[in-house]
Amino acid sequence: MEKILARLGVTTKVADEKTVNETAARFKEQKLTLPTFAMLADPSKIPADIKAKLADVDPDAPNPLNLYRVHWYNGEDRRSIVDVPVHLVLTKEMTGVDATIITMVGCLAPMIGSHKVLAAYACLAPRVILGAFNPTKHRAVWPSTGNYCRGGVAISRLMNCRGVAILPERMSQERFQWLREWTVNPDEDIIATYGCESNVKEIYDKCNELAKDSKNFILNQFAEFNNHLAHYFCTGAALENVFKNFQKTNANAKLRAFVSATGSAGTIGAGDYLKDHYGSKIVAVEALECPTLLYNGFGDHNIQGIGDKHVPLIHNVMNTDYVLGLSDKASDHIFCLYNSEAGRKLLAERYGVKAELLDRLKYLGLSSIANILSSIKMAKMMKLGKDDVVMTVATDGARMYGSEKGLILGRDYNGKADFDALDAAEAYGQYILGLNTDNIIELTQRDRERVFNLGYFTWCEQQGIDIEAFKARECQCFWKTMRSYVPEWDKMIEAFNKKVTG
C-alpha cells in the first residue's frame, strides 16, 4: 500500500534534503514557519507568541502569519479565534423542513474569503518539508474552477514563491479581479481556459502542457489526496465541534447526513470523518444540468466552484451513500432572493426570519446555497424530523458573485434591476418550499461501482494513472492507511520549523 500511495503523491520520504535545508534558510530570513495539521484542526494548539502577533495582522494582507488563520475558527471579525466555528443554524422558517440544517461558514478564511485556502495549504506544505517543491525554482500551478486557485496564489505569495492560477473563463469577474491584484505577473500567472464550471478537462490539458516545463509544479486539487486529508482532519473535526455545541441545547439531536457538492471532492472528505464518528450519511451533490454521477450525463451550469464531467481521483466513492442533482436555477434564484430587499422583506415579514440571520446571508455564495438547498432535499428524502440534523458547508460568500446577480436577472427576469415582491415569493415557493425528492439516488454497491468506474476514463486513459493505483482506492483500507501519514507530516513540520527558528 505504501508504494501505491507514493505513486499517488502521498509519502513521508524526503525527496531532496538539500532543498529542505535551503528552503528552511530562506524561510528563516522571512521569519516564516508552518502550522501543523493539528494546529489547523484545533487552533488552541497554535503557539501563544504567534497568536499575539496575529492580533495586529490584517487577515487580507500577504503576511506569512496568515498561514495560522487557514482554519475554520476565525471569528466574524476575521481576526479573532473562536471556540466554536461560525455557523448558521437554519430552521423551518428558512428551509420549510422540520430537520435542522447547519452550515459552517467558509468566507471568514483569510485572504480569499473561502475555506479553499485550507486545501491549498495542505497540498503545498508537505511538498515543502519533503524538499519536493523548491520555492526558488518552481512555479506552483493551481488548477481550479474558482476558489482553490485563489487559495493557491495566496499561499504561494505567503511562502514567497510564484503562483499560477488556471480557471475557466466564465467564472465570476470578482475572482479574476482578485487574481489580478495578487499574482506576481497577471498576464502570465492567470490562465483562463475555455468554458465554464463543467470544463475541467480543458484545465487538465493546460496542466499537462505546463508540466512539460520542469519549473512548473502542478498541484491538481482533483488528484491531490492532501486535499481530502485536510478536510477529513480539519473540516471534519470543526463540524463535529459545531454539532457537539448544538447538542448542548438540543440533547436529542442526531447527526443524520453531511451534504457537499463534489467539486474537487476535498470537502466531501469531511463526510468520511463524520460517518466514522456518527454513522451519518454522505451525500454528493452535482448540478442537474451536468448529472455525471447521477446519469453519466454532461452539460454546463453556473454553480461555480463544484466542477464536474468527471469523478475526482480523491473522491472516496465507495463510501458515498447518496448522489443528488440540483438545478443551477435554484441556487441562482435563491441567491437573488437572499440579496434583494424584496427577498429579505419576504423572509422577515412572511416567515419570521430574524434580522441577525438575514444579515448573515451575506456569508452564502452560489455553491453555499446549492449545498443548503440540497440539504433540504435530503431532509425530505430521508423524512427527517425535528431532532435530526443535516450538516453542510458554505464555501464562500456573496461578495464573490456581485456581477453574477446582474447576469441572472438579465437572463431569467428580462433584465430588471432587482427582485420585486412577486419574484421573491415565486423563488421561495419554487426553490425552497417546492423542492422535492427527484434526482436523488441512494447508492447500492452496484451504483458505487458504476460511479467509481467512471473515473477510469479520466484518470487512467487521459491522465496516465496506473490501473493498480486507481483500483486501490476501492478499498477503505487505502483511505485509512493514507490518514496515518498526517501525524508524521506534523512531526516533519515541527522539525522543519526548528531549522527555521534555530
C-alpha positions in Angstrom: 0.0 0.0 0.0 2.9 2.4 0.8 4.2 2.0 -2.7 0.8 2.7 -4.2 0.4 5.8 -2.0 3.8 7.1 -3.0 2.8 6.7 -6.7 -0.2 8.9 -5.9 2.0 11.6 -4.2 1.3 10.5 -0.6 4.7 9.9 1.1 6.9 10.8 4.0 10.1 10.2 2.1 12.3 13.2 1.7 12.8 14.0 -2.0 15.8 16.3 -1.5 17.4 17.1 1.8 19.5 20.0 0.3 16.3 21.7 -0.9 14.7 21.3 2.6 17.7 23.0 4.2 17.8 25.8 1.6 14.1 26.4 2.0 14.4 26.5 5.8 17.2 29.1 5.5 15.1 31.1 3.1 12.1 30.9 5.4 14.3 32.0 8.3 15.1 35.2 6.6 11.4 35.8 6.1 10.5 34.7 9.7 8.1 32.1 8.2 7.1 29.0 10.0 4.4 26.5 9.0 1.4 25.4 11.1 0.8 21.7 11.6 -2.4 20.0 10.5 -3.1 19.5 14.3 -3.0 23.3 14.8 -5.4 23.9 11.9 -7.8 21.3 13.3 -7.5 22.8 16.7 -6.1 26.4 16.8 -5.8 26.3 20.6 -2.5 24.4 19.8 -1.1 27.4 17.9 1.8 28.9 20.0 0.9 31.8 22.2 3.5 34.1 20.7 2.1 33.6 17.2 -1.4 34.3 18.4 -0.2 37.5 20.0 1.4 38.7 16.8 -1.7 37.8 14.7 -3.7 40.3 16.6 -2.1 43.1 14.6 -2.1 41.3 11.2 -4.7 42.2 8.5 -6.4 38.9 7.5 -6.3 40.1 3.9 -2.6 41.0 3.9 0.1 38.9 2.3 1.7 38.3 5.7 3.1 34.8 6.4 1.4 34.8 9.8 -1.9 34.5 8.0 -0.9 30.8 7.4 -2.0 30.4 11.0 -5.5 31.6 10.1 -6.1 28.8 7.5 -8.7 27.1 9.6 -12.4 27.2 10.5 -12.1 29.1 13.8 -11.9 32.7 12.6 -14.3 35.0 14.2 -16.7 37.2 12.3 -14.2 40.0 12.5 -11.8 37.6 10.7 -9.1 38.4 13.2 -10.1 36.7 16.4 -10.1 32.9 17.1 -13.4 31.5 18.4 -14.0 28.3 20.4 -16.8 27.1 18.0 -16.6 27.7 14.3 -19.0 30.3 13.0 -22.1 28.6 11.5 -25.7 29.2 10.6 -28.5 27.2 12.2 -31.3 27.1 9.7 -34.7 26.0 10.9 -38.1 25.6 9.4 -38.8 29.3 8.6 -35.8 29.3 6.3 -36.0 25.8 5.0 -39.6 24.6 5.1 -38.5 21.3 6.8 -38.6 20.1 10.4 -35.0 19.0 10.5 -32.3 21.5 11.4 -29.7 22.3 8.7 -26.4 23.6 10.0 -23.9 25.2 7.6 -20.4 26.1 8.6 -19.2 29.4 7.2 -16.1 29.4 5.0 -15.9 33.1 3.9 -14.2 34.1 7.1 -11.0 32.5 5.9 -8.0 34.8 5.3 -7.1 36.5 2.1 -9.6 34.8 -0.3 -12.7 34.6 1.8 -13.1 30.8 1.2 -12.2 27.7 3.0 -10.4 26.5 -0.1 -7.3 28.2 1.2 -7.0 25.3 3.6 -6.9 22.8 0.8 -4.2 24.8 -1.0 -2.0 25.0 2.1 -2.4 21.3 2.7 -1.3 20.5 -0.8 1.8 22.6 -0.8 3.1 22.4 2.8 4.1 18.7 2.7 5.8 19.2 -0.6 7.9 22.0 1.0 9.0 20.0 4.1 9.8 16.9 1.9 12.0 19.0 -0.4 9.9 18.1 -3.5 8.9 21.8 -4.0 11.6 24.4 -4.3 10.3 28.0 -3.8 13.3 29.5 -5.6 13.0 27.1 -8.6 9.3 26.1 -9.1 6.2 27.9 -10.1 3.2 26.5 -8.1 0.4 25.8 -10.6 -3.1 25.7 -9.2 -5.8 24.3 -11.5 -9.3 25.1 -10.3 -12.9 26.0 -11.1 -12.8 29.0 -8.8 -11.5 29.4 -5.2 -8.8 26.8 -5.0 -6.6 28.7 -7.5 -7.1 31.9 -5.5 -6.1 30.0 -2.3 -3.0 28.6 -4.1 -1.9 32.0 -5.3 -2.4 33.4 -1.7 -0.4 30.5 -0.1 2.3 30.9 -2.8 2.7 34.6 -2.1 2.9 34.0 1.7 5.7 31.4 1.0 7.4 33.9 -1.3 7.1 31.8 -4.4 5.4 32.2 -7.8 1.7 31.0 -8.1 -0.1 30.4 -11.3 -4.0 30.2 -11.4 -5.8 28.2 -14.0 -9.6 28.6 -14.1 -12.4 28.6 -16.7 -13.0 31.9 -18.5 -16.7 32.1 -17.4 -16.0 32.2 -13.7 -17.2 35.4 -11.8 -15.4 38.6 -12.6 -14.7 39.1 -8.8 -12.4 36.0 -8.9 -10.4 37.4 -11.8 -10.2 40.8 -10.2 -8.8 39.3 -7.0 -6.2 37.3 -9.0 -5.1 40.4 -10.9 -4.3 42.0 -7.5 -2.5 39.0 -6.0 -0.5 37.4 -8.8 3.1 38.5 -9.5 2.6 38.9 -13.2 -1.2 38.7 -14.1 -0.6 38.4 -17.8 1.4 35.2 -17.3 0.1 33.9 -14.0 -3.7 33.9 -14.7 -4.7 31.4 -17.3 -8.3 31.4 -18.4 -9.3 28.2 -20.1 -12.3 27.5 -22.3 -15.8 27.3 -20.9 -17.5 27.3 -17.5 -17.7 25.2 -14.4 -18.1 21.9 -16.3 -15.0 22.3 -18.5 -12.5 20.5 -16.2 -10.7 18.5 -18.9 -9.6 21.8 -20.5 -7.9 22.7 -17.2 -6.1 19.3 -17.2 -5.0 19.8 -20.7 -3.4 23.1 -19.8 -1.7 21.5 -16.8 -0.3 18.8 -19.0 1.1 21.4 -21.3 2.7 23.4 -18.5 4.1 20.2 -16.9 6.4 19.8 -19.9 8.5 22.6 -18.3 10.1 21.2 -15.1 9.8 24.6 -13.4 6.0 24.2 -13.3 4.9 22.2 -10.2 1.3 21.1 -10.7 -0.9 20.9 -7.6 -4.1 19.4 -9.0 -6.7 19.6 -6.3 -8.8 16.9 -8.0 -5.9 14.4 -7.7 -4.2 15.8 -4.5 -5.0 13.4 -1.6 -3.7 16.1 0.8 -6.9 18.0 -0.1 -9.0 15.1 1.2 -6.8 14.7 4.3 -7.1 18.4 5.2 -10.9 18.2 5.1 -11.0 14.9 6.9 -9.0 16.0 9.8 -9.7 19.8 9.9 -13.1 20.3 8.4 -14.5 17.1 9.8 -13.3 18.0 13.4 -14.7 21.5 13.0 -18.1 20.2 12.0 -18.0 17.8 15.0 -17.3 20.7 17.3 -20.3 22.6 15.9 -22.5 19.6 16.3 -21.4 19.0 19.9 -22.1 22.6 20.7 -25.6 22.3 19.1 -26.2 19.2 21.3 -25.7 21.3 24.5 -29.1 22.9 23.9 -30.6 20.1 21.8 -29.8 17.0 23.7 -31.8 14.7 21.4 -30.1 15.9 18.3 -28.9 13.2 15.9 -26.5 13.9 13.0 -28.0 12.2 10.1 -26.2 13.4 7.0 -23.4 15.5 5.6 -24.1 17.2 2.3 -21.5 18.6 -0.1 -21.1 19.4 -3.7 -18.5 17.1 -5.1 -16.2 19.8 -6.6 -12.7 18.5 -6.3 -14.0 16.0 -3.7 -11.9 17.6 -1.0 -14.6 19.0 1.3 -16.7 15.8 1.0 -13.9 14.1 2.8 -15.3 15.7 6.0 -18.2 13.4 5.5 -15.9 10.4 5.9 -14.9 11.8 9.3 -18.5 12.3 10.4 -19.5 8.9 9.2 -16.7 7.3 11.1 -17.7 9.1 14.3 -21.5 9.4 14.0 -22.6 7.0 11.3 -24.1 9.8 9.3 -24.7 9.5 5.6 -22.6 11.1 2.9 -24.4 13.0 0.1 -22.6 14.1 -3.1 -24.2 17.0 -4.9 -23.8 17.9 -8.5 -25.6 20.3 -10.9 -28.7 18.7 -12.5 -27.6 20.4 -15.8 -24.4 18.2 -15.7 -25.5 15.0 -14.0 -22.3 13.0 -14.3 -22.6 10.8 -11.2 -26.4 10.6 -11.4 -26.9 9.6 -15.0 -23.4 9.6 -16.7 -24.6 12.9 -18.1 -22.9 16.1 -19.3 -23.6 19.7 -19.8 -22.8 23.1 -18.3 -24.1 25.1 -15.4 -23.5 28.1 -13.0 -23.0 26.5 -9.6 -19.5 28.0 -9.5 -16.8 26.1 -7.7 -18.1 22.5 -7.9 -16.6 21.1 -11.1 -17.9 18.1 -12.9 -18.0 15.9 -16.1 -15.6 13.6 -14.3 -15.1 11.8 -11.0 -12.2 13.3 -8.9 -9.4 10.9 -8.1 -9.7 11.8 -4.4 -13.4 11.1 -4.1 -14.0 8.1 -1.8 -16.8 6.9 -4.0 -17.2 3.6 -2.3 -18.1 5.3 1.0 -20.6 7.7 -0.5 -24.3 7.0 0.3 -26.3 9.3 -2.0 -25.9 11.3 -5.2 -28.2 14.3 -5.6 -28.8 16.6 -8.6 -29.8 20.3 -8.0 -30.6 22.7 -10.8 -28.4 25.8 -11.0 -31.7 27.8 -11.5 -32.4 27.0 -7.8 -29.1 28.3 -6.5 -29.1 31.3 -8.9 -32.6 32.4 -7.9 -32.3 31.9 -4.2 -29.0 33.9 -4.4 -31.1 36.8 -5.8 -33.7 36.2 -3.1 -31.1 36.4 -0.3 -29.5 39.5 -1.9 -32.5 41.7 -2.6 -34.6 44.0 -0.4 -37.8 42.3 -1.5 -36.4 38.8 -0.7 -35.2 39.8 2.8 -38.6 41.5 3.4 -40.4 38.4 2.5 -38.3 36.2 4.8 -38.7 38.6 7.7 -42.4 39.5 7.4 -43.9 36.4 5.9 -41.7 33.7 7.5 -40.3 35.4 10.6 -36.6 35.1 9.9 -34.7 37.2 12.4 -32.7 40.2 11.4 -29.4 38.7 12.7 -29.8 35.7 10.3 -30.8 37.9 7.4 -27.6 39.9 7.8 -25.6 36.7 7.8 -27.0 35.6 4.4 -24.0 37.6 3.0 -22.0 34.5 4.0 -23.6 32.4 1.3 -22.3 32.3 -2.3 -23.7 30.2 -5.1 -22.3 26.8 -4.2 -23.1 27.5 -0.5 -26.7 28.0 -1.4 -26.6 24.9 -3.5 -25.4 22.9 -0.5 -28.2 24.3 1.7 -30.9 23.6 -0.9 -29.6 20.1 -1.4 -29.7 19.6 2.4 -33.4 20.5 2.3 -33.9 17.9 -0.4 -32.1 15.3 1.7 -34.2 16.1 4.8 -37.3 15.4 2.7 -35.8 12.3 1.1 -34.8 10.8 4.5 -38.1 12.0 6.1 -36.2 13.7 8.9 -37.9 15.2 11.9 -37.2 17.9 14.5 -34.4 16.1 16.3 -32.5 15.3 13.1 -29.6 17.4 11.8 -28.1 17.7 8.3 -24.7 19.5 8.1 -23.0 21.2 5.2 -20.5 24.0 4.5 -20.7 27.4 2.9 -17.6 27.5 0.7 -17.6 31.3 0.1 -19.8 34.4 0.5 -22.0 36.6 -1.6 -19.2 39.2 -2.3 -17.7 36.8 -4.9 -20.8 37.0 -7.0 -22.0 40.6 -7.2 -21.5 40.5 -11.0 -23.5 37.3 -11.3 -26.7 38.8 -9.9 -27.0 41.1 -12.9 -26.4 38.2 -15.3 -29.1 36.1 -13.6 -31.6 39.0 -13.6 -30.7 39.7 -17.3 -31.1 36.1 -18.3 -34.2 35.0 -16.3 -36.0 38.2 -15.4 -35.9 40.3 -18.6 -33.1 42.4 -17.3 -35.0 44.1 -14.5 -32.9 45.9 -11.8 -33.8 43.6 -8.9 -36.4 41.2 -7.5 -39.8 42.5 -6.6 -42.2 41.0 -4.1 -43.7 38.6 -6.6 -40.3 37.4 -7.8 -39.2 36.8 -4.2 -42.4 34.9 -3.3 -42.2 32.8 -6.5 -38.5 31.9 -5.9 -39.1 30.9 -2.3 -42.2 28.8 -3.2 -40.5 27.1 -6.1 -37.0 26.5 -4.9 -37.4 26.1 -1.1 -40.9 25.0 -0.3 -41.3 23.3 -3.7 -38.1 21.3 -3.5 -38.9 17.6 -4.0 -37.0 14.3 -3.8 -36.5 13.8 -7.5 -33.0 13.3 -9.0 -31.6 11.6 -5.8 -30.1 8.1 -5.9 -29.4 6.1 -2.8 -26.2 4.2 -3.9 -26.2 0.4 -3.9 -23.0 -1.5 -4.2 -23.5 -1.7 -7.9 -24.2 2.0 -8.1 -21.0 2.8 -6.3 -19.1 0.6 -8.7 -20.6 2.3 -11.6 -19.6 5.8 -10.4 -16.2 4.5 -9.3 -15.6 3.0 -12.8 -16.5 6.3 -14.5 -13.2 7.7 -13.1 -11.2 5.2 -15.2 -11.6 7.2 -18.4 -10.3 10.5 -16.9 -7.5 9.1 -14.7 -6.2 6.1 -16.5 -6.9 6.8 -20.1 -6.4 10.6 -20.1 -4.1 11.4 -17.2 -1.9 8.3 -17.0 -2.7 6.9 -13.5 -1.7 3.2 -13.5 -4.6 0.8 -13.0 -3.3 -0.7 -9.8 -3.2 2.6 -8.1 -6.6 3.6 -9.5 -8.3 0.4 -8.3 -6.6 0.5 -4.8 -9.0 3.4 -3.9 -11.9 1.0 -4.0 -10.9 -0.4 -0.6 -11.4 1.6 2.6 -8.1 0.3 3.8 -6.5 2.6 1.2 -8.1 5.7 2.8 -7.4 4.6 6.4 -3.7 3.9 5.7 -3.3 7.2 4.0 -4.7 9.1 7.0 -1.8 7.7 9.2 0.6 10.0 7.2 -0.8 13.2 8.6 0.7 12.8 12.2 4.1 12.0 10.5 3.9 15.2 8.4 3.2 17.2 11.5 6.4 15.8 13.1 8.3 16.8 10.0 6.7 20.3 10.0 7.8 20.7 13.6 11.4 19.6 12.7 11.4 21.9 9.7 10.2 24.9 11.9 13.1 24.2 14.3 15.5 24.6 11.4 13.8 27.9 10.6 13.9 29.2 14.2 17.1 27.6 15.4 
